[in-house]
Amino acid sequence: MIFESWLDQLSELNLLYLSLFFLIENLALVYISVLIGKAIELENTLLKRTDYKWVLSTLICNTFITIAGFELYNTGMVKIDFSGSVQLIIFDTLLLVLLMDFFMFFFHVLVHRLKWFNPIHRLHHTHVETNVYSLYVLHPIETLGFGFIWLLLITILKFNYLSILIYLVLNLSYGILGHLKKDIFPDFWYQNHFTKWISTTKFHNDHHKNESRNYGFYFTIWDKIFKTII
């Protein structure tokens, strides 16, 4: 298995080189995000001088979370399935996306409702009109909070390696799409029986305009269940 072999090779690196590797990896993801943002809405993809430090701190926090996840894998606490079962990949991907959305929804509600936590989350909401950089304007405590949810879930449950990769791609994609100013989702998306349950750019934009609504990330289902949807 190529991916398993690749992880084994990474485990031979010392902490310094491993940290550098994952720092470059996460930096590349930020760069890809910005390129996508510029490709869709060039004039809106601007980084404010006041946000430089927050984008940098989020990069460092994400790197720390990546290192932590890898070390948990090395110690055997995170177990990964390396089989090529199509059924398992589909099941694990759906389960991972659904569970992450569920737990992140409640974490998102808490950061808005808890008096001591809300000032921390206020940083992200300084971006009322969002762009791709808004994805990375987060307080370190909040970034680490979302990272803890991710690490806890993959520690408790065993997922297929392709499902993990697919989820990470979907997570980044929805982070980008959710913070664009331009809604790229077609009109039928809001009416179709299946797609109307899936979050859109407008859905998260509306949350930035009305912070007491639309807490979900990938789906609208939790907001509909708990009556927090616009």
Order of alpha helices (4+ residues) and beta strands (2+ residues): alpha-alpha-alpha-beta-alpha-alpha-alpha-beta-alpha-alpha-alpha
